[in-house]
Amino acid sequence: MFDFSHSLFNQGISIPPDTQVIFVADLFMEDYVGGAELTSEALIKASPFKVHKVKSKLITPDLIKKNQNKFWVFGNFSELKPELIPLLVSSVRYSILEYDYK
């Protein structure tokens, strides 16, 4: 069965080379105006570093490997593929923001 949630023309996302921090979340303020999204946006705007937002469902092994030198911040990430967690933990520097008790 074909998965219609992915575009046939999407060659993956690219992170600008000057990005210092990759902020990963299920949703951002542009998608939903909730408490976690507003808090994330405030942190992103206040950051002295160049931040690039990526939705958790778009994270791929290739994206991780190409951006191992950047710092990653994870907000709510329930849409992250669980099989990617070992690769992330072993290859990138990261922090997790906890908005809710898990």
C-alpha positions as semicolon CSV with decimal commas, in nm:
position;residue;x (nm);y (nm);z (nm)
1;M;0,000;0,000;0,000
2;F;0,127;0,347;-0,085
3;D;0,198;0,591;0,198
4;F;0,027;0,917;0,095
5;S;0,173;1,111;0,389
6;H;0,502;1,160;0,202
7;S;0,549;1,352;-0,120
8;L;0,694;1,169;-0,418
9;F;0,890;1,483;-0,496
10;N;1,034;1,542;-0,150
11;Q;1,404;1,474;-0,159
12;G;1,430;1,535;0,214
13;I;1,491;1,856;0,398
14;S;1,816;2,042;0,409
15;I;1,958;2,238;0,696
16;P;2,130;2,567;0,609
17;P;2,506;2,528;0,657
18;D;2,528;2,822;0,900
19;T;2,277;2,660;1,138
20;Q;2,419;2,600;1,485
21;V;2,112;2,452;1,657
22;I;1,846;2,222;1,515
23;F;1,521;2,250;1,709
24;V;1,301;1,943;1,669
25;A;0,933;1,933;1,761
26;D;0,609;1,773;1,646
27;L;0,453;2,116;1,593
28;F;0,568;2,475;1,597
29;M;0,381;2,798;1,661
30;E;0,305;2,824;1,289
31;D;0,111;2,497;1,315
32;Y;-0,059;2,521;1,654
33;V;-0,062;2,793;1,919
34;G;-0,023;2,591;2,238
35;G;0,184;2,640;2,550
36;A;0,476;2,422;2,439
37;E;0,483;2,583;2,095
38;L;0,480;2,935;2,240
39;T;0,756;2,847;2,485
40;S;0,966;2,690;2,210
41;E;0,922;2,996;1,990
42;A;1,029;3,227;2,273
43;L;1,344;3,020;2,327
44;I;1,421;3,011;1,954
45;K;1,377;3,388;1,917
46;A;1,590;3,459;2,225
47;S;1,871;3,229;2,115
48;P;2,202;3,396;2,027
49;F;2,265;3,102;1,791
50;K;2,138;3,038;1,440
51;V;1,842;2,798;1,493
52;H;1,661;2,592;1,231
53;K;1,325;2,426;1,307
54;V;1,252;2,071;1,191
55;K;0,935;1,872;1,250
56;S;1,010;1,545;1,426
57;K;0,836;1,332;1,162
58;L;1,084;1,460;0,899
59;I;1,399;1,341;1,079
60;T;1,585;1,075;0,879
61;P;1,911;0,888;0,930
62;D;2,063;1,088;0,646
63;L;1,961;1,420;0,804
64;I;2,117;1,311;1,134
65;K;2,443;1,202;0,970
66;K;2,473;1,523;0,767
67;N;2,421;1,738;1,078
68;Q;2,619;1,561;1,349
69;N;2,823;1,876;1,409
70;K;2,521;2,082;1,512
71;F;2,355;2,093;1,854
72;W;2,005;1,943;1,863
73;V;1,720;2,046;2,093
74;F;1,412;1,824;2,121
75;G;1,077;1,958;2,236
76;N;0,772;1,736;2,205
77;F;0,877;1,458;1,971
78;S;0,609;1,189;1,972
79;E;0,620;1,176;1,592
80;L;0,992;1,092;1,585
81;K;1,053;0,740;1,453
82;P;1,162;0,538;1,760
83;E;1,426;0,349;1,561
84;L;1,615;0,680;1,513
85;I;1,670;0,736;1,884
86;P;1,981;0,513;1,913
87;L;2,142;0,692;1,617
88;L;2,066;1,033;1,766
89;V;2,191;0,941;2,112
90;S;2,514;0,798;1,976
91;S;2,598;1,065;1,720
92;V;2,478;1,415;1,816
93;R;2,500;1,652;2,109
94;Y;2,147;1,726;2,229
95;S;1,914;1,849;2,500
96;I;1,552;1,761;2,566
97;L;1,300;2,021;2,681
98;E;1,035;1,864;2,899
99;Y;0,696;2,035;2,875
100;D;0,487;1,754;3,023
101;Y;0,558;1,460;3,247
102;K;0,617;1,161;3,025
